[in-house]
Amino acid sequence: MKFSPIVKSLLDTDFYKFTMGQVILHQYPSFQVTWSFKCRNKDVFFTPEIVEEIKEQIKEYCKLTFTEDELAYLRKIDFLKGNYIDFLSVYHPIYEHFTINTDSECGLNIETKGPWFLTTYYEIPILSIVNEVYFRMTHTDKEYEQLGIEQMRRFDDKLNMLKSGNYHLSTFSEFGTRRRFSFESHCNILEKLAYAQANNELGENIFVGTSNVLLAKEYDVKPVGTMAHEFIIAVGQGTHELNPAYSNKFALESWVKEYGTKNGIYLTDTIGTDNCLLDFNDHYSTVFSGARHDSGCPYEWGNKIINNYKKYGINPKNKTLLFSDSLDFQRATEIYNYFKDQTHVAFGIGTNITNDTGATPLNIVMKLTAVNGQAVAKCSDDISKAMCNDLEYLEYLKRAIKWRDEHDKNSPNYKYEGDK
């Protein structure tokens, strides 16, 4: 390897990997999945040398296990069960699950195949490794150092704007592990945010915590996260006998079976928010503490969720709308000002915190592309975020969603035409 290991701990990942991981282990231990890497930047190319370094870094990552100290930290989280932590005590990544080569338009192909309860943990560390290796190897040491300096200068400006009240978000968290510039800068940023919050320097803004479990542990802040699109995709589309247009129904049932009223911010856009609201009924709107926005117009989405609460006689001010799609602090402030008198507003901000250097950040993802031998798809409110390796299946999913929308009596598009 050219560099020392980038990922040094299995806690260096997003918290929702553990909240989902427990449900996967308990309820879906037989599911087999395929993950595929995608770079959405059109002008990015990974050279063979970069690919080789990524491969070596992933080999090092696969040598990691959880330490006793890390397991003790997880045991303190009241909704993580003892038998799940026992599983983590013997868990480690398996390099044989990976295929890494140059067979891609961008020069980097990464695919993982294996049991869902093992492979779910790979996504975030892989993306962190890819991002840091790419920036290190496409810049000289001096250029890379200057980017890091500029990142911290820009972050300090944002922090000062938060302290002065020029940015007003109320409640926010840091969500930037997967696309961070470097682990070192990530640590520096978390230290500054944690210090500012602990010393009441943020005024009416509240820094709740971070999605990164290792840094939450190190800086004594809250680990934040509930679920990702992968959960709703796999649960809703992995059992082939089920209609995928009811994916949210199956996911909601599964989540509540595991956690009851705990850990309840629901991600609505996996196969479209309109479809989700057919299943986000009075029961689930009550049980879940709120909903998360991750694609499409945030204002249209927020109005839909608020109207859905009102439909069931639920006061939206007692619920949380969490926004997490491509945010910066200015955009978050504007969203807050629009919704602040209607509901509790919160934000998860990622790349704009952890990779704002002046250079164009990578837009990279690892997504589920098959479950139990069949293609699956994300079909969110933003069509550009759709990802599926089988266009025939994607069209089938769209037809299923459209059919349900036209025939479900709870849909605003439903029209009863009498017996025929």
C-alpha positions in Angstrom: 0.0 0.0 0.0 1.1 3.6 -0.7 -0.7 4.9 2.4 -1.4 3.7 5.9 -4.8 2.0 6.5 -7.6 4.5 5.9 -10.3 2.6 7.8 -8.9 1.5 11.2 -12.0 0.5 13.0 -15.3 -1.3 12.2 -17.0 1.5 14.1 -15.9 3.9 11.5 -19.2 3.6 9.7 -22.7 5.0 9.8 -24.9 4.1 12.8 -27.8 2.9 10.6 -25.6 0.0 9.6 -26.0 -1.4 13.1 -29.7 -0.5 13.5 -30.4 -2.2 10.1 -27.9 -5.0 10.8 -29.8 -6.2 13.9 -33.1 -6.5 11.9 -31.3 -8.2 9.1 -29.7 -10.8 11.4 -32.9 -11.5 13.3 -35.4 -11.5 10.4 -33.6 -12.0 7.1 -30.5 -14.2 7.8 -31.0 -16.2 4.5 -31.0 -13.2 2.2 -28.3 -13.2 -0.4 -27.4 -9.8 -2.0 -25.3 -8.1 -4.6 -23.8 -4.6 -4.1 -22.5 -2.5 -7.0 -20.4 0.6 -7.1 -21.2 3.6 -9.2 -19.5 6.9 -9.8 -22.0 9.5 -11.0 -19.3 12.1 -11.9 -18.9 12.1 -15.7 -15.4 13.5 -15.8 -13.8 11.2 -13.2 -11.5 8.3 -14.1 -9.7 5.9 -11.7 -6.3 4.9 -13.0 -5.1 1.3 -12.6 -2.7 2.6 -9.9 -5.6 4.1 -7.9 -7.7 0.9 -8.3 -4.7 -1.2 -7.0 -4.4 1.1 -3.9 -8.2 0.8 -3.3 -7.9 -3.0 -3.5 -5.0 -3.1 -1.0 -6.9 -0.7 1.4 -9.9 -3.0 1.3 -7.7 -6.0 2.0 -6.5 -4.2 5.2 -10.1 -3.3 6.1 -11.0 -7.0 5.9 -8.5 -7.8 8.7 -10.4 -5.7 11.2 -12.5 -7.1 14.1 -14.5 -5.3 16.8 -12.5 -4.6 20.0 -13.9 -5.2 23.5 -14.1 -1.5 24.0 -16.1 -1.0 20.9 -18.5 -3.8 21.7 -18.9 -2.3 25.2 -19.9 1.0 23.7 -22.5 -0.7 21.4 -23.9 -2.6 24.4 -24.9 0.7 26.0 -27.4 1.4 23.2 -30.6 0.2 24.8 -32.3 -1.1 21.6 -29.3 -3.1 20.4 -29.8 -6.6 21.8 -27.2 -8.8 23.4 -27.3 -11.6 20.8 -26.7 -9.1 18.1 -23.6 -7.7 19.9 -22.5 -11.3 20.4 -22.7 -11.8 16.6 -20.6 -8.6 16.1 -18.0 -10.0 18.5 -17.1 -12.7 16.0 -17.8 -10.7 12.8 -15.2 -9.6 10.3 -15.3 -8.5 6.6 -14.5 -11.2 4.1 -12.4 -10.2 1.1 -13.7 -13.1 -0.9 -17.0 -11.3 -1.1 -15.3 -8.6 -3.3 -14.7 -8.3 -7.0 -12.5 -5.3 -7.7 -11.2 -4.5 -11.2 -11.0 -1.9 -13.9 -14.0 -3.2 -15.9 -16.0 0.0 -15.8 -16.4 3.2 -17.8 -14.9 5.2 -14.8 -12.1 2.8 -14.5 -13.2 1.3 -11.2 -15.6 -1.7 -10.8 -16.4 -2.9 -7.3 -19.0 -5.6 -6.6 -19.7 -7.6 -3.5 -21.8 -10.7 -3.2 -22.8 -12.7 -0.1 -25.2 -12.9 2.8 -26.9 -9.6 3.5 -26.2 -9.9 7.2 -22.5 -9.9 6.4 -22.2 -7.6 3.4 -24.3 -4.7 4.6 -21.3 -3.4 6.6 -19.1 -2.9 3.5 -20.8 0.0 1.9 -19.6 3.0 4.0 -16.0 2.0 4.5 -15.6 1.2 0.8 -16.8 4.6 -0.2 -14.6 6.3 2.4 -11.6 4.4 1.1 -12.4 5.2 -2.6 -12.8 8.9 -1.8 -9.7 9.4 0.2 -7.5 7.3 -2.2 -8.8 9.2 -5.2 -8.0 12.6 -3.8 -4.6 11.6 -2.5 -3.5 10.0 -5.8 -4.9 12.7 -8.1 -3.0 15.5 -6.3 0.6 16.1 -5.3 1.3 16.1 -1.6 1.4 19.9 -1.6 -1.9 20.2 -3.5 -3.5 17.6 -1.1 -2.3 19.6 1.9 -3.7 22.8 0.5 -7.1 21.2 -0.2 -7.2 20.1 3.5 -6.3 23.6 4.6 -9.0 25.1 2.4 -11.5 22.6 3.7 -10.9 23.7 7.3 -11.0 27.4 6.4 -14.4 26.9 4.8 -15.7 24.9 7.7 -14.5 27.5 10.2 -16.5 30.1 8.2 -19.6 27.9 8.4 -19.1 27.4 12.1 -18.8 31.1 12.7 -22.0 31.7 10.7 -23.7 29.1 13.0 -22.4 30.8 16.1 -23.5 34.3 14.9 -27.0 33.1 13.9 -26.6 33.9 10.2 -27.3 30.2 9.7 -30.3 29.0 11.6 -31.0 25.3 11.4 -32.2 24.6 14.9 -31.3 20.9 15.1 -28.6 19.3 12.8 -26.3 16.3 12.6 -23.2 15.4 10.5 -23.8 12.7 7.9 -20.6 12.9 5.8 -18.6 9.7 6.4 -19.1 8.1 2.9 -17.8 11.1 0.9 -15.3 12.6 3.4 -12.1 14.2 2.2 -10.1 12.4 4.8 -10.4 10.7 8.2 -8.1 13.3 9.7 -10.2 16.3 8.6 -13.4 14.4 9.7 -12.0 14.1 13.2 -11.0 17.8 13.3 -14.5 18.8 12.2 -16.2 16.6 14.8 -14.0 17.9 17.5 -14.9 21.5 16.7 -18.6 20.8 16.5 -18.6 18.8 19.7 -16.7 21.6 21.5 -19.0 24.3 20.2 -22.1 22.4 21.3 -20.7 21.5 24.8 -19.8 25.1 25.4 -23.1 26.5 24.2 -21.5 28.5 21.4 -24.1 27.7 18.7 -26.8 29.9 19.9 -30.2 28.5 18.9 -28.6 25.9 16.8 -28.2 22.4 18.3 -25.5 20.0 17.0 -27.2 16.6 17.8 -24.4 14.3 16.8 -22.9 12.3 13.9 -23.8 9.3 11.8 -20.2 8.0 12.3 -20.2 5.7 15.3 -16.5 5.8 16.0 -16.4 9.6 16.1 -19.6 9.7 18.2 -17.7 7.5 20.7 -14.5 9.5 20.5 -16.1 12.9 20.9 -18.9 11.9 23.2 -21.8 12.9 21.0 -24.9 11.0 19.9 -24.7 8.4 17.1 -27.5 9.3 14.7 -29.3 7.2 12.1 -32.3 4.8 11.5 -32.4 3.1 8.1 -31.2 3.4 4.5 -32.8 2.7 1.2 -31.2 -0.8 1.2 -33.5 -1.9 3.9 -36.7 -1.0 2.2 -35.4 -2.3 -1.2 -34.3 -5.7 0.2 -37.3 -6.3 2.4 -39.8 -5.1 -0.2 -38.2 -6.7 -3.3 -36.2 -9.6 -1.9 -39.1 -12.0 -1.5 -40.1 -12.6 -5.1 -43.7 -13.8 -4.3 -44.5 -10.3 -2.9 -45.7 -7.3 -4.9 -42.9 -4.8 -4.7 -45.4 -1.9 -4.7 -46.0 -2.8 -1.1 -42.4 -2.5 -0.1 -43.0 0.2 2.5 -45.7 -1.9 4.2 -43.4 -4.9 4.6 -40.5 -2.6 5.8 -42.7 -0.7 8.3 -44.0 -4.0 9.7 -40.5 -5.4 10.0 -39.0 -2.4 11.7 -41.8 -2.1 14.3 -41.6 -5.8 15.0 -37.9 -5.2 16.0 -38.0 -1.9 17.7 -41.6 -1.0 18.6 -41.7 2.8 19.2 -37.9 3.1 19.5 -35.6 4.3 16.7 -38.3 5.7 14.4 -37.5 8.1 11.6 -38.8 6.6 8.4 -37.2 7.0 5.0 -40.1 7.7 2.6 -38.7 7.9 -1.0 -37.3 4.5 -1.9 -40.1 3.8 -4.4 -41.6 7.3 -4.2 -43.1 9.2 -1.3 -46.6 9.1 -2.8 -46.4 5.3 -2.8 -45.0 5.3 0.8 -47.9 7.4 2.1 -50.3 4.6 1.1 -48.8 2.6 3.9 -47.7 5.4 6.3 -51.1 5.2 7.9 -52.4 6.4 11.2 -50.7 3.6 13.0 -47.2 4.1 11.6 -47.6 7.9 11.5 -48.1 7.6 15.2 -45.5 5.0 16.0 -42.7 6.6 14.0 -41.3 9.8 15.5 -40.9 11.4 12.0 -39.8 11.0 8.4 -36.6 11.6 6.4 -36.3 13.4 3.0 -33.6 12.3 0.7 -34.7 13.2 -2.9 -37.0 15.5 -4.8 -38.2 18.9 -3.9 -38.0 19.3 -0.1 -40.9 21.8 0.1 -43.3 19.5 -1.8 -42.2 16.6 0.3 -42.6 18.4 3.6 -46.0 19.6 2.7 -47.1 16.0 1.8 -45.8 14.6 5.1 -47.5 17.4 7.1 -50.8 16.9 5.3 -50.5 13.2 5.9 -50.2 13.8 9.6 -53.1 16.2 9.6 -55.2 13.6 7.7 -54.9 11.3 10.7 -55.5 14.0 13.3 -51.8 14.0 14.3 -50.2 17.3 15.3 -47.2 17.8 12.9 -45.5 19.9 15.6 -45.0 16.7 17.6 -43.2 15.0 14.7 -39.8 15.5 13.1 -39.1 16.2 9.4 -35.4 15.3 8.8 -33.9 16.7 5.6 -30.7 15.0 4.3 -30.6 15.6 0.5 -27.6 17.5 -0.9 -27.7 20.1 1.8 -25.5 23.1 2.6 -26.1 25.4 5.6 -27.8 28.1 3.5 -30.2 25.7 1.9 -31.0 24.2 5.3 -31.6 27.6 6.8 -34.2 28.3 4.0 -35.9 25.0 4.6 -36.0 25.6 8.3 -37.5 29.1 7.9 -40.3 27.6 5.7 -41.3 24.8 8.0 -40.3 26.0 11.5 -43.8 27.0 12.5 -45.4 23.8 11.2 -43.3 21.0 12.6 -40.0 20.1 14.2 -37.3 20.4 11.6 -33.9 18.6 11.6 -31.1 18.2 9.2 -28.4 15.7 8.3 -25.6 17.4 6.4 -22.9 15.4 4.7 -20.5 16.3 1.9 -20.8 20.1 2.5 -19.3 19.5 6.0 -16.8 16.7 5.3 -15.6 17.4 1.7 -16.0 21.1 0.8 -12.4 21.8 -0.4 -13.0 23.9 -3.5 -12.4 20.8 -5.6 -15.4 18.9 -7.1 -16.3 16.1 -4.6 -16.9 12.6 -5.8 -20.6 11.6 -6.2 -20.1 7.9 -5.5 -22.5 5.2 -4.2 -22.7 1.5 -3.4 -26.2 0.2 -4.0 -28.1 -3.1 -3.8 -28.6 -4.4 -7.3 -29.8 -7.9 -6.7 -31.4 -9.8 -3.8 -31.9 -13.5 -3.7 -30.8 -13.8 -7.4 -33.2 -11.2 -8.8 -32.6 -7.6 -9.7 -33.9 -4.9 -7.4 -34.2 -1.1 -7.9 -34.4 2.2 -6.2 -37.1 4.4 -7.8 -37.0 7.6 -5.7 -38.6 11.0 -6.1 -35.5 12.1 -8.0 -35.3 10.0 -11.2 -31.5 10.7 -11.5 -31.0 8.7 -8.3 -32.5 5.5 -9.8 -30.1 2.6 -10.0 -30.8 -0.8 -11.4 -28.8 -3.2 -13.5 -31.9 -4.7 -15.2 -34.0 -2.2 -17.1 -36.7 -4.8 -17.7 -37.1 -5.2 -13.9 -37.1 -1.4 -13.4 -40.0 -1.1 -15.8 -41.8 -3.9 -14.0 -41.4 -2.1 -10.7 -42.7 1.2 -12.2 -45.8 -0.6 -13.6 -46.4 -2.2 -10.2 -46.3 1.1 -8.5 -48.5 2.7 -11.1 -51.0 -0.1 -10.8 -51.2 0.2 -7.1 -51.6 4.0 -7.3 -54.6 3.6 -9.7 -56.3 0.8 -7.7 -55.5 1.3 -4.0 -58.6 2.9 -2.5 -56.4 5.0 -0.2 -54.6 6.6 -3.2 -55.8 10.1 -4.3 -55.7 8.8 -7.8 -58.1 5.9 -7.1 -61.3 6.0 -8.9 -64.1 3.4 -8.3 -66.0 2.7 -11.5 -68.3 0.1 -10.1 -68.5 -3.6 -10.8 -67.8 -4.6 -14.4 
